Amino acid sequence: MVERVLATDAALALIDKLIAKHGALMFHQSGGCCDGSAPMCYPREEFHVGGNDVKLGEIGGCPVYMDADQFDYWKHTQLIIDVVPGRGSGFSLEAPEGVRFLTRSRVFSDEETATLASATVT
């Protein structure tokens, strides 16, 4: 099965650390403005997914969402959530840790794209 979103081992370790501090989490791939285009990590109960958001999958047991209009541009790529040194947005939970989540991507192969065409995005 092809996953639309994955996480590196470093990102998964940070997710575990943040869950221990904050409880259940969720991610929303930011589309720009104040946050740039970073994966934003929030307490699950404090961020309300909008009617135009789609669920891409889960990383570390945490759902990952993106705006449907933005998804239309990214649907041909697999998102790989990583973590790097530095300060990201003050809105995302990892900011005080001195690191930030970062989205890397790769284009799906033709075979993967065909598999994804039969799957639905919620």
Secondary structure as the mmCIF struct_conf table of DSSP 4:
data_model
#
loop_
_struct_conf.conf_type_id
_struct_conf.id
_struct_conf.beg_label_comp_id
_struct_conf.beg_label_asym_id
_struct_conf.beg_label_seq_id
_struct_conf.end_label_comp_id
_struct_conf.end_label_asym_id
_struct_conf.end_label_seq_id
BEND BEND1 ARG A 4 ARG A 4
STRN STRN1 VAL A 5 ALA A 7
HELX_RH_AL_P HELX_RH_AL_P1 ASP A 9 HIS A 22
BEND BEND2 GLY A 23 ALA A 24
STRN STRN2 LEU A 25 GLN A 29
BEND BEND3 GLY A 32 GLY A 32
HELX_RH_3T_P HELX_RH_3T_P1 CYS A 33 ASP A 35
BEND BEND4 SER A 37 SER A 37
STRN STRN3 PRO A 39 PRO A 43
HELX_RH_3T_P HELX_RH_3T_P2 ARG A 44 GLU A 46
HELX_LH_PP_P HELX_LH_PP_P1 HIS A 48 GLY A 50
TURN_TY1_P TURN_TY1_P1 GLY A 51 ASN A 52
STRN STRN4 ASP A 53 ILE A 59
TURN_TY1_P TURN_TY1_P2 GLY A 60 GLY A 61
STRN STRN5 CYS A 62 ASP A 67
HELX_RH_AL_P HELX_RH_AL_P2 ALA A 68 TRP A 74
TURN_TY1_P TURN_TY1_P3 LYS A 75 HIS A 76
STRN STRN6 THR A 77 PRO A 85
BEND BEND5 GLY A 86 GLY A 86
TURN_TY1_P TURN_TY1_P4 GLY A 90 PHE A 91
BEND BEND6 SER A 92 SER A 92
TURN_TY1_P TURN_TY1_P5 LEU A 93 GLU A 94
HELX_RH_3T_P HELX_RH_3T_P3 ALA A 95 GLU A 97
TURN_TY1_P TURN_TY1_P6 GLY A 98 GLY A 98
STRN STRN7 VAL A 99 VAL A 107
HELX_LH_PP_P HELX_LH_PP_P2 PHE A 108 SER A 109
HELX_RH_AL_P HELX_RH_AL_P3 ASP A 110 ALA A 117
TURN_TY1_P TURN_TY1_P7 SER A 118 SER A 118
BEND BEND7 ALA A 119 ALA A 119
#
